[in-house]
Amino acid sequence: MKGIVLAGGAGTRLYPLTRVASKQLQPVYDKPMIYYPLATLLGAGIREVLLISTPQDVPRFESLLGDGSQWGMDISYAVQPEPRGIAQAFLIGSDFVGDRSVALILGDNIFHGNIGLARLVESFTTGAHIFGYPVRDPERYGVVDLDHDGNVRSLVEKPTEPISNLAVPGLYLYDGRVVEMTEGLVPSGRGELEITDLNKAYLDRGELVATRLARGIAWLDSGTHESLLEASNFIATIEHRQGLKIACLEEIALRTGAITPAEFATLVSAMAPSTYREYLERVAAERA
């Protein structure tokens, strides 16, 4: 399975921070925000990734991430000239996707805890797979309604009267027909290709599956000043308590076999002195 990270948008809710760099390049505690969605994909065994962003920000991501080979990944880049909906990512990345299955994750979405993505990626064959996460304010999100057996009954985008409290996070799995399905979508009233409409198209075919994320899973959407601060505080609290880093790409690459211990050691030795390097040196010592 391939992966797409959509890291576009104007970032107006984070102004004036986004005058300096895009939302997905802002720090979430000790790492750039973009590390977190990349860590979700890498941890699930997805190494071939297309990152989509604005014309001005693509060079910044390239400078930060390179081609991803240092983490055993293959990262390529594409430009989203202007935001026209989440589903537009599949049209922009049509050559990248081809007829392969693909995971799409939004660049400002942070997941913590075992959501079972590696297992889903390994067993995924056809259709589409989304997630449901309980929230207090479902009217702010796309919402999924599940029956008692976990089957999807309906999907509604930002309902005034929510059909459930399950928001759909920015992580989606699709089969090799996703480009064709996206091409058949009609832009919404705001001129965008809505991801909810794409999911409904799979639902109409009886090919949409949803997993309700369990208690203990954290999903953070860091698109406002308040949520960005909350995400940073959350990551800091967990890391300080456990002494383990979240979304540490070097460590994930080592533990999943994406890079060898020798390659890991080379990465660490090239880093400037920092607490980040000290942590990775401890990881190396523990595995020695």
Stockholm file with secondary structure:
# STOCKHOLM 1.0

chainA/1-288         MKGIVLAGGAGTRLYPLTRVASKQLQPVYDKPMIYYPLATLLGAGIREVLLISTPQDVPRFESLLGDGSQWGMDISYAVQPEPRGIAQAFLIGSDFVGDRSVALILGDNIFHGNIGLARLVESFTTGAHIFGYPVRDPERYGVVDLDHDGNVRSLVEKPTEPISNLAVPGLYLYDGRVVEMTEGLVPSGRGELEITDLNKAYLDRGELVATRLARGIAWLDSGTHESLLEASNFIATIEHRQGLKIACLEEIALRTGAITPAEFATLVSAMAPSTYREYLERVAAERA
#=GR chainA/1-288 SS CEEEEECCSCCGGGTTGGGTSCGGGSEETTEETTHHHHHHHHHTTCCEEEEEECTTTHHHHHHHHTTSGGGTCEEEEEECSSCCCTTHHHHHTHHHHTTSCEEEEETTEEEESCCCHHHHHHHCCSSEEEEEEECSCGGGSEEEEECTTSCEEEEEESCSSCSCSEECCSEEEECTTHHHHHHTCCCCTTSCCCHHHHHHHHHHTTCEEEEECCTTCEEEECCSHHHHHHHHHHHHHHHHHHSCCSSCHHHHHHHTTSSCHHHHHHHHHTSCSSHHHHHHHHHHHHHC
#=GC SS_cons         CEEEEECCSCCGGGTTGGGTSCGGGSEETTEETTHHHHHHHHHTTCCEEEEEECTTTHHHHHHHHTTSGGGTCEEEEEECSSCCCTTHHHHHTHHHHTTSCEEEEETTEEEESCCCHHHHHHHCCSSEEEEEEECSCGGGSEEEEECTTSCEEEEEESCSSCSCSEECCSEEEECTTHHHHHHTCCCCTTSCCCHHHHHHHHHHTTCEEEEECCTTCEEEECCSHHHHHHHHHHHHHHHHHHSCCSSCHHHHHHHTTSSCHHHHHHHHHTSCSSHHHHHHHHHHHHHC
//
